[in-house]
Amino acid sequence: MKKIGIYVCGNVSKRCTANGCLRAFNDREDSFSNYSESDSKLVSFNNCNGCDGDPMESLLIKIEKFEKAGVDTIHLSSCIRGKCDHYQEFADELSKHFDVIGYTHGSAEGKKNNNINKKRVTFTDFNREGK
């Protein structure tokens, strides 16, 4: 069973009900369309610290929480994809621990045509690539 986590923008979460992310997951639409109800569940929903402090430091703490929850796939929220300067950094760091899907709802390409989908990077992947 896929255990899904959603990582959302802290600034946007101050005014957002998360309806778009949760609707897409519950209805298995948009970025969640490849999952069936019987083979996936949402086990964590968390946000960054907004633009205060060091967003990467906050992410490392959240990664520990996601791992404790048994998450294997992280969906970066569509608000992070559309508004956050750290979108690529978040995806790169998260992919060291999880599969990463670069949005939750809306079009797969996004307004900036910048969607990310990454498989978890493992040590053996680095060895194969000669890194």
Salt bridges, closest charged atoms under 4 A:
GLU29 OE1 - ARG23 NH1 2.45
ASP30 OD2 - ARG23 NH2 3.96
GLU67 OE2 - HIS97 ND1 2.90
GLU89 OE2 - HIS86 ND1 2.72
ASP92 OD1 - LYS118 NZ 2.53
GLU93 OE1 - LYS96 NZ 3.12
GLU93 OE2 - HIS97 NE2 3.87
ASP99 OD2 - LYS2 NZ 3.63
ASP99 OD2 - LYS119 NZ 3.76
ASP125 OD1 - ARG128 NH2 3.04
GLU129 OE1 - LYS131 NZ 3.21
